[in-house]
Amino acid sequence: MSIAKITLTGQENYLARTSKSLFDFLSLPTGIDKETLVDNILMECGEFEVLYSDPEFMRSSIGVWSSKHYRTFDKWITALNITYNPLENYDRFEDYTDKRTENSTENVKDKNSTGTTSKTDASGKSEQNGNTEDLTSAFDSGSYQPADKHVIDTDEKHEDSTETKSNISYDGTTDTTGKKTDDSVHVGRIHGNIGVTTSQQMLQSELDIAKFNIINEITKIFMQELCICIYE
């Protein structure tokens, strides 16, 4: 004698008559195909009795369930999409910049040179005084007598002064500022097998990871939390 039960497929068919689905509020990260997941859940869990007998409440519960696990599902899909070499267990990147800056400043102020570089001062003074007397003897005298007398007085003064002066003046300010910057960028990558694990072991681990099926894993969580798994 079979016992009547409310199954996941039964609720889905009931809601389909009103153009609804149990999975209307199912929220999944990008990279997980919703249609494939829903088909797999119905295939794996369709004959199991559901945790909540009210179809509308079950519909809302599936939306809450997917929101609760959203971050976990997103981490799974991100990890599965990582690109790597399965036969390498060491991958190191180096990217750094050396920066060197040199500053130089020269400030020379108040260079003054003022004064006499050459000076010539020449002066002269001459003075001449005297008189000239011409005497002529008379024809009737045996000695010179002042018959004719011409007197010329001379008084001559001369002054001469010469001065040469040369001045040179310099006042200057010099500011010199210099800056030198040298940037050196280094980029490197070291990768390969450091010998801790053999290539065969790493290959086997890669094959084990390949068996991880995200659709099946999500279906298992759905089955455990929203279905009553009783096999007849």
Phi, psi and omega per residue, in radians:
M1 nan 2.139 -3.124
S2 -1.523 2.533 3.137
I3 -1.754 2.285 3.126
A4 -1.183 2.416 3.139
K5 -2.541 2.731 3.127
I6 -1.677 1.953 -3.081
T7 -1.729 2.940 3.106
L8 -1.113 -0.749 3.128
T9 -1.123 -0.687 3.132
G10 -1.074 -0.778 3.114
Q11 -1.135 -0.679 -3.141
E12 -1.125 -0.734 3.118
N13 -1.171 -0.613 3.138
Y14 -1.126 -0.796 -3.124
L15 -1.243 -0.497 -3.132
A16 -1.075 -0.474 3.129
R17 -1.196 -0.316 3.087
T18 -1.946 0.385 3.125
S19 1.031 0.630 3.071
K20 -2.096 2.982 3.097
S21 -2.521 2.619 3.056
L22 -1.049 -0.402 -2.998
F23 -1.864 0.387 3.125
D24 -1.098 -0.586 -3.092
F25 -1.742 0.203 3.125
L26 -1.207 2.156 -3.099
S27 -2.021 2.203 -3.074
L28 -2.310 2.584 3.080
P29 -1.162 2.774 3.065
T30 -1.076 2.318 -3.136
G31 1.947 -0.224 3.088
I32 -1.930 2.081 -3.093
D33 -1.336 2.058 -3.064
K34 -1.139 -0.771 -3.089
E35 -1.091 -0.717 3.117
T36 -1.122 -0.732 3.140
L37 -1.134 -0.793 -3.129
V38 -1.073 -0.777 3.120
D39 -1.060 -0.690 -3.126
N40 -1.223 -0.668 3.105
I41 -1.105 -0.772 3.133
L42 -1.150 -0.608 3.128
M43 -1.240 -0.708 -3.079
E44 -1.483 -0.562 -2.999
C45 -2.067 0.008 -3.006
G46 -1.001 -0.580 -3.080
E47 -1.608 -0.033 3.098
F48 -1.448 2.624 3.067
E49 -1.289 2.470 -3.097
V50 -1.477 2.769 -3.105
L51 -1.218 -0.590 -3.117
Y52 -2.084 2.206 -3.049
S53 -1.370 -0.385 3.114
D54 -1.392 2.049 -3.094
P55 -1.022 -0.695 -3.127
E56 -1.168 -0.693 3.116
F57 -1.217 -0.656 3.099
M58 -1.106 -0.685 3.116
R59 -1.069 -0.788 3.105
S60 -1.185 -0.645 -3.127
S61 -1.118 -0.632 3.104
I62 -1.121 -0.652 3.084
G63 -1.122 -0.762 3.101
V64 -1.120 -0.727 3.139
W65 -1.041 -0.793 -3.117
S66 -1.172 -0.622 3.099
S67 -1.156 -0.657 -3.138
K68 -1.114 -0.658 -3.087
H69 -1.720 0.109 -3.031
Y70 -1.008 -0.813 -3.097
R71 -1.110 -0.693 3.115
T72 -1.094 -0.811 3.129
F73 -1.098 -0.649 3.134
D74 -1.156 -0.700 3.083
K75 -1.106 -0.695 3.121
W76 -1.063 -0.866 -3.082
I77 -1.176 -0.577 3.099
T78 -1.172 -0.758 3.131
A79 -1.124 -0.682 -3.119
L80 -1.225 -0.363 -3.115
N81 -1.670 0.056 3.115
I82 -1.195 2.350 3.094
T83 -1.628 2.234 -3.119
Y84 -2.752 2.923 3.057
N85 -1.702 1.979 -3.055
P86 -1.151 -0.270 -3.116
L87 -1.766 0.235 3.066
E88 -2.131 2.416 3.124
N89 -2.121 0.265 3.100
Y90 -2.510 2.158 -3.130
D91 -2.566 1.819 -3.036
R92 -2.106 2.275 3.101
F93 -1.952 2.441 3.072
E94 -2.216 2.273 3.139
D95 -2.622 1.823 -3.124
Y96 -2.540 2.813 -3.061
T97 -2.210 2.254 3.004
D98 -1.672 2.238 -3.122
K99 -2.220 2.210 -3.128
R100 -2.258 2.280 -3.131
T101 -2.225 2.269 3.105
E102 -2.044 2.292 3.113
N103 -2.064 2.390 3.080
S104 -2.375 2.401 -3.119
T105 -2.417 2.303 3.074
E106 -2.214 2.203 -3.105
N107 -2.311 1.899 3.135
V108 -2.024 2.094 -3.062
K109 -2.200 2.752 2.941
D110 0.961 0.941 2.980
K111 -1.541 1.835 -3.066
N112 -2.029 2.390 3.021
S113 -2.467 1.825 -3.095
T114 -2.326 2.293 3.114
G115 2.867 -3.014 -3.122
T116 -1.685 2.120 3.120
T117 -1.613 -0.514 3.069
S118 -2.627 2.507 -3.126
K119 -2.603 2.237 3.097
T120 -2.167 2.164 3.139
D121 -2.242 1.828 -3.132
A122 -2.093 2.236 3.126
S123 -2.400 2.540 3.110
G124 -2.489 2.655 -3.107
K125 -2.507 2.214 3.093
S126 -2.284 2.510 -3.116
E127 -2.434 2.293 -3.124
Q128 -2.302 2.190 3.111
N129 -2.243 2.558 3.045
G130 2.969 3.035 3.059
N131 -2.447 2.721 -3.133
T132 -2.132 2.272 -3.108
E133 -2.171 2.185 3.056
D134 -1.774 2.196 3.127
L135 -2.013 2.390 3.099
T136 -2.208 2.237 -3.108
S137 -1.346 2.444 3.109
A138 -1.280 2.593 -3.067
F139 -1.122 -0.373 -3.058
D140 -1.827 0.352 -3.120
S141 -2.246 2.458 3.122
G142 -1.409 -0.219 3.106
S143 -2.206 2.964 -3.100
Y144 -1.301 2.189 3.087
Q145 -2.170 2.620 -3.119
P146 -1.308 1.370 3.071
A147 -1.361 -0.764 3.070
D148 -2.211 2.238 -3.135
K149 -2.313 2.122 3.078
H150 -2.043 2.141 -3.121
V151 -2.010 2.224 3.086
I152 -2.099 2.009 3.074
D153 -1.622 2.373 3.141
T154 -2.149 2.205 3.079
D155 -2.379 1.819 -3.051
E156 -2.233 2.207 3.105
K157 -2.108 2.529 3.140
H158 -2.511 2.201 3.093
E159 -2.175 2.378 -3.128
D160 -2.432 2.237 -3.125
S161 -2.403 2.266 3.135
T162 -2.289 2.257 3.138
E163 -2.331 2.248 3.094
T164 -2.140 2.215 -3.084
K165 -2.359 2.310 -3.124
S166 -2.224 2.135 3.133
N167 -2.007 2.385 3.067
I168 -2.146 2.211 -3.123
S169 -2.225 2.319 3.107
Y170 -2.392 2.240 3.107
D171 -2.405 1.979 -3.072
G172 -2.477 2.729 3.074
T173 -2.288 2.292 -3.134
T174 -2.213 2.142 3.080
D175 -2.064 2.209 3.119
T176 -2.283 2.137 3.132
T177 -2.191 2.294 -3.139
G178 -2.302 2.562 3.119
K179 -2.446 2.275 -3.136
K180 -2.232 2.174 -3.130
T181 -2.068 2.318 -3.128
D182 -2.256 1.988 3.127
D183 -1.874 2.310 3.112
S184 -2.234 2.074 -3.081
V185 -1.825 2.299 3.127
H186 -2.111 2.241 3.100
V187 -2.264 2.292 -3.133
G188 -2.656 2.789 3.098
R189 -2.494 2.310 3.082
I190 -2.148 2.168 -3.105
H191 -2.619 2.869 3.130
G192 2.475 -2.752 -3.135
N193 -1.893 2.063 -3.094
I194 -1.509 0.052 3.007
G195 1.633 -0.018 3.125
V196 -1.244 -0.665 -3.135
T197 -2.193 2.435 3.135
T198 -1.284 2.797 3.117
S199 -1.086 -0.606 3.129
Q200 -1.151 -0.680 3.115
Q201 -1.168 -0.706 3.113
M202 -1.164 -0.641 3.098
L203 -1.139 -0.695 3.114
Q204 -1.127 -0.672 3.095
S205 -1.132 -0.642 3.100
E206 -1.132 -0.694 3.107
L207 -1.158 -0.630 3.099
D208 -1.154 -0.689 3.112
I209 -1.147 -0.641 -3.131
A210 -1.089 -0.386 3.123
K211 -1.327 -0.270 -3.140
F212 -1.215 2.038 -3.129
N213 -1.973 1.971 -3.026
I214 -1.160 -0.544 3.114
I215 -1.152 -0.764 3.125
N216 -1.162 -0.659 -3.123
E217 -1.155 -0.716 3.109
I218 -1.175 -0.670 3.120
T219 -1.088 -0.679 3.129
K220 -1.102 -0.731 3.133
I221 -1.144 -0.711 3.101
F222 -1.052 -0.788 -3.122
M223 -1.084 -0.754 -3.092
Q224 -1.194 -0.581 -2.991
E225 -1.769 -0.402 -3.047
L226 -2.145 0.035 -3.139
C227 -2.206 2.700 3.024
I228 -1.801 1.808 -2.967
C229 -1.511 1.544 3.077
I230 -2.082 2.081 -3.116
Y231 -1.649 2.354 3.127
E232 -1.838 nan nan
